Amino acid sequence: MRDRIECDVLIVGGGLVGSSLALALHRIPVNVVLVEARDPSHLEQPSFDGRVTALANGSQRILAQLELWPALQASAQPIRTIHIGQRGGFGAARIDAREEGVAALGFTIENRLLGEVLWRRLAAAGPGFKCLAPATLERFEAQADCVTATVDAGGRRHEVKARLLIAADGARSSVRRALGIAVREDDYDQTAIVLNCTTQVAADGGAFERFTPQGPLAVLPLAQGRVAVIWTLPPHVADAFMALPEAAFGAELERAFGRRLGRFERIGRRALHRLARTQSDAVTGPRALLIGNAAMSLHPVAGQGFNLALRDVATIAELIADEMALGAAADIGKSEVLDRYRAWRYADQRKVAGFTHGLVRAFGARLPGLAGLRGLGLVAFDLVPGAKALLARHTMGTAGRLPRLARGLDIAAKAAPTRPGTASARAAPTKTGKRKTTAKKRAAKAARSK
């Protein structure tokens, strides 16, 4: 006998992205079933490993609106400066929070801690949320008014009927494959060594992106005086460095990064991650959509992957909230809702993907004389008015059209229409506001002329 479950949204994938979405939707509220392949209590799983996430300010606002930030704040390290340079070449660019008029450019936090807080909140979610884990989605079928799916949870099968299926199951998404959506992949032929350690000189809120001849090297500040290292290397070099004892590995790391932070000490557990960019040819299907890495996965060079995914989460949650506000006429899985999601997210996804891909290609090429050109580019970037402010807005996740959660607003606080053809969700004067301002200026000018 099979259990039968009816819900509004079926989410496949309970990593950081899927669990964030489940929590956001539970606040609307809608009924959510979350299917996760691993036991969420095992926080050593790949979704919640030793890696570190750099949270943009917009992402911090989303987490704050989901009431997660109070539990995360003590473990989050503010990023106050970002230094971008290339090893063995001149030129550097610097972004300072004070110059941008903010307390921090972003925050770093370990995935493990973020995952713990997310699942602790979901465990207390109560009615309206159901987690099937460990479990796998065996099959699904889109019908006129719903999706029907079969889920295997440890040999026990569940028939789930939902109005919308959302794939948050990563870059190798089985849902995407079942939908027949093709994917394009750029294999960078690079591997990242990821670890946490301490440094002789404290990072003190400073984040560093160092472009080396073998690949980018990021050093991010962490709480408790530690740093996170994401070191991109050719696979054979990464394998050789992984085999080195701690002292020898630290010396190689210092040689690649430079002496700005002194020696790298107390090297933590090292992990390898293959790097590639994947882009789905579509992000929606019949009563289904893709978010996070299932839609697009990025090179970690600019630390934008999770921030991009959280904007996916906030956007679809907002569109579902607006649709549910229609009451009995609401249908959150209809094509019009999916079309709005696709249109809203397209520009942001393509812009961030192009930016990170361009960085990897520009700073990864080894043509003669190119290092000098890159140095000149960094110098120009540091000096050209407005260039740093523009990059800072993108780094902080405050550029472009933002969903309500990313602006620090309640998910249901619909202040203005957000559907295509209506006012943008970005903070900007409306046409009516501009007319009023113009009228005031005319009145003031007339008064002065009397």
N, C-alpha and C positions, 0 to 999 in steps of 0.2 A: 504493500500500500504506500502511496506517495502523499506527502504533505502538500497541501495547496496553500499558497500564500499570495495575497493581492497587495500591491503597493503602488505608490505613485512613481517612484524612481528606483530602478535597479542599478547599482553601481558595481562594476567589476574591477577589483583592484583596491586593496586597502592600505597602500603605502601612504606617504605623507600627503599626496595629492587627493587620493580617493577618500581618505579619512577626513581631510579638511572639508571636502565637498559634503560628505555625509553630515558633518556637524553644522555646516552652513544651512543645508536644506532642512535639518531638523528644527532650526529656529524659525522657519517660515510660518507654520510648520507644514511639511508634507511627510507622508509615510515613505520610509527609505529601507531598502534591503541592501546590505553590503556583502559582497562575496570576496573573500580573501583566501589566497592559496595557502598561506602559512598561518600558524597559530600566532595571533597578535601578541600573546604574552611572551613570545620568544623574540626579544628585541635585538638579538644578534642577526636577525634576518637582513637581507640586502637593503630593504627599504629603510631600516633603522640601524645602519652600521656605524663605523667610526668616522664617516665623512662629516663635513661641516657645510652648513648652508649660510650664504651671505644674504641676509634679508634686506631688501630695499625698504625705504621708509613707507612706501605704499603698501608693501607686504606686512610691515609691522602694524599699520592701521587695520588691515584686514584681520590679523590675529587678535588685535585689541577688540574689534567689534564682535569677534567670536568668543570674547571673554577668556582668551587663552593667555594674553600677555602678562597679567599679574603673576601667573605661575611660571612664566618664562623669563621675566625681566632680570631676575637675579643671576641667571646663567647666561644672559646675552651680553656680548661685549660690543659697546658702541664703536663704530669706525669713524674716526674724526678726520683722518687724512688718507688720501690715496696717492701713491707715488708710482708713476709708470716710466719705465726706462728700459734700455737694452744693455745686456752684459757685453763689455768689450767695445762699446761705442758711445759716442757723445749724445747729448740731448736727453731731456727728461721733461715730464709733465707732472704737475702737482695739482690736486684738488683738495681744498681745505673747507671743512664744514663752516668755519667762522666766516669765510668769504662768501659762502652761499646763504648765510643767515639762518643756519639750522644747528641744532645741538649735535646731530650726528648725520653722516651721509648714509648710514645703514647700520646693521648689527650682524654679528656672527653668532651662530648657535650650533651645537652638535645635533645631528639628525636624531641620534638616540634619545636625547632629552626632549626634543620636539615631538617625537613619536610617542614617548611615554605620556606626555601631557595630553596629546590628542586622544589616545586610547583610554586614558583615565576618564576624560570627559564623555567619550562615547559610551563607556561602560555604565555611566550614570544617566544616560540619555532618557531611559524609561520608554513608555509606550510610543509607538510611531517609528522606532528604529529597531531593526533586527540585523544581527551579524551572523553570517554563515561562514565559519572558519574553523579548521582548514577545509576549504571547499573549492571546487572547480566548476566553471560553467561548461556543461557538456554541449548544449545546442540551444539555439533560440530562433524564433520566427517572428517577423513583423507582420501584424495584421492591420486591418483598417483603423481600429481604435486602441490597439495595445500591442505589447510584445509579450510572447509567452516563451519561457525559458525553463530548461531542465538543469538543476544544480545538484551535483553529487557532493555530499558532505560526509566523508568517511564511510561511504557505502550506503548511506541513507539519501534517497533522492527526494528533491523538492521541486514541485511545479510552481514557478513564480510567474505571476501575471502583473505586468507593469505598464504604465503609460509611456515611459521613456527609459531607454537603456543608455547608460553612460559608461564608456570605456576609459578606465584610469589604470590600465594594466601594463603600462610601460612601453618601451621602444619596440619590443617584440610582441605587440598586442595580438592576442588570439581573437579578440572581438573584431579588430580591424581586418584581420585575415578572413574571418567568416563573412564579413560584409563585402568582401571582394575589393577592398580599397587598396590600390597599389601604393608602394612607398619608394621614395628615392633615397639613396644612401651615399654619403660622401665619407669614405674611409680615409681618415687622416694618417693611417699607418703610424699611429702614436699610442702610447700607453701612459696612463697617469699613475705615479706613485703617490699615494695619499697617506699622510701620517700627522700626528700631533707631537709637539716637542716643546722644549724651552730654548731660549736664546740668551746669550751672555748679556746682551743689551736689550732691555725691555722694549717691545714694540709700541707700547703706550698708545693704543688706539690707531696705530698706523697700519695700513694695508699696502702691500707692495705687489706690483705686477712687473716681473722682470722677464724680458724676452731674450732668450739665449739662442745660440746657433742650433741647439738640439730641440728647442721647443720652449713654450712659455713656462715660467715658474712663478706661482702665486704664493705669497706668505700673508696669512690673515691673522689678525689679533684674536685671541680667545680669552675668556675669563680665567682667573687664577694665574695670570702671567704667562700663559702658554701661547703658542701660535699653531695654526693649521698650515700644512704645506701641501700644495698640489703641484707636483713636478712632472711635466710632460716630456717624454723622451721617446726615441725610437724603441720598438719592442725589445730588440736584442740588448740595447744598452740598459733598459729598465730591468731586464732579467738579471743582468750582471750586477747591477747596483743592489738589487734585492738580496743577492747572495752575500754581500759584504757584511762584516761585523759592524756593530754600532759605531765605533770610533771612526772607521774608515768611511762608512757611509756619510757620517756627519761632515767629514773633511771634504768629500766630493760635493756635498750639498753647499757647503760654504764656498767652495771654489766656483760653483755655478752662480750663486746668489751674490757673492761679494761680502765685504766685511762690515756692512752698515749695521748689522745686528750682532756682530761678533761671532762667537762659536755657536753652533747648533748642538744642544746638549739634551740628555734624557730623551733619546729618540723613542717614540712609542711604536706600537705595532704598525708595520707597513702593509699596505694592501695595493693590489694592482687593479686598474680598470681600463679596459680598452675604450678608445675614443672614436666616435663617429658622429656625424650629423645625419639624422633621418627626418624626412619630411613626407607626411602623408599627402597623397594627391587630393584628398577630400577630408573634411573633418566631420561630415554628417552623412548619415544614411537613413533609411526608413525607420523613423522613431528611434534613432540612435545618434549619438555624437561621441567624438573623441576629445579628450582633454589631456594636458600634460604631455609626457613623453610619447603617449600613444598617438598624439597629433604631430608633435615635433620634439626631437631631442637635440640638444646643443652641445658644442664643445664647452668645457667649463672655463675657458679663458677669461670671460667677463663675469662669471658667476650669476648669469641671468636665468638659468633653466627653471629653478623653483619659483622665482618671482614671476616669470611668464606664466607658469602653470597656475599660480595663485590668482592671477588676473583672469585666467580661464574659469576658475572656480567661482570667483566673485561675479563674473559676467553671467554665467548660466544661472547662478542662484538668483540674481536680480531679475532676469527674464522670467524665470519660473515664478518668483514672487509676484511680479506684475501680472502674469497670466492667471495665477490663482486668485488675484484680487477681483477677477471678473465673475467669480462665484460659480454658479451652475454651468455657465457657458465656457468655463476654462477647459483647455486641453493642452497640457504642457508638452505633449509629444507631437503636436501637429507641425506640418512643414513650415508654417509661417514663423513659429518660434525658433525652429532650427535655422531658418534662413536669416533671422535677425542675429542669432549667435554667430553664424559664419561671417556675415557682413561686418559685424562689430570687431571680431577678433582678427580678421585677415591682415589689416595693416600692421598691427602691433606684432603679430607673429612673424610676418615677412621682414619687417624692419629689424627686429632683434636678431633673427636668424642671419640676415645679410651682414649685420654689423659684426657678429662673432666670427662668422665664416671669413669675412674680409680681414679681420685681425690675424687669424691663424695663417691665411695665405700670405698676407703682406709681411708679417714678421717671421714666417717660417721659411720663406724663400732664401736661397743662398747665392744669388747672382752677384758677380763682382760689382762693387760700388753701391749695392743696395743698402748696406748698413749705414753709409753716409746719408743717403736720401731719407732713410727712416729717422736718423738723428735730426735732420733738418725739419722733418715733419713734426717730431715731438717738440722741438724748439718753437716752431710756428704755432702749434696747438697751445703751448704755454703762454704765448704772447698775444695771439689774435683775440681781440675783445669779443666776448660772447661765446667763444668756442667751449671753454671749460664749463660755463654755466649750462650750456645745452647738454653736454655729456653728463654733468652732474644731475640734471633733471631725469635723464634716462637711467642713470645709475640708481637714483633714489626712487624710481618708479613713479614719478609724478608728471611724466610727459604724455601728451595725447589724451584721448577720451578715456576717462576712468570710471569704473563702476562705483556705485555708492559706497561699498565697503572699503575700497581703496582711498576714498575721500574722507573716511572717518565717520560715515553716516550709517544709520540703521538700514538694514537690508530692505525693510518695508517702507522706509520714509521716502516715498516717491515725490520729490520736489518739482520735477518737470518731466515731460514726456521724453522717453529715450528711444523710441522706435525710429527707424529710418525715415527721414523726411521731416523730423521734428527737431526740437532743440537738442544740442549736443549735451552729453553728460559732463563735459569738461567745464571747469569754472571759467566762464566768459560772459561778457555782457550780452543780453538778448537784444534783438532789434528794437523792441519796445524801450528797453533801457537806454539804448543809444539815442532814440528819438527824444526821450525825456531830457537826457543830458544836453543834446543840441538845443532844445527849446530853452533850457535854463541859461545856456550861454548867450542865446539871442536876446533874452530878456535883460541879462546883465549888461550886454553891449548897448542896448537901447537906453538903459538907465544912465549909463556913463555919458551918452551923447547928449542927454538933456541938459 
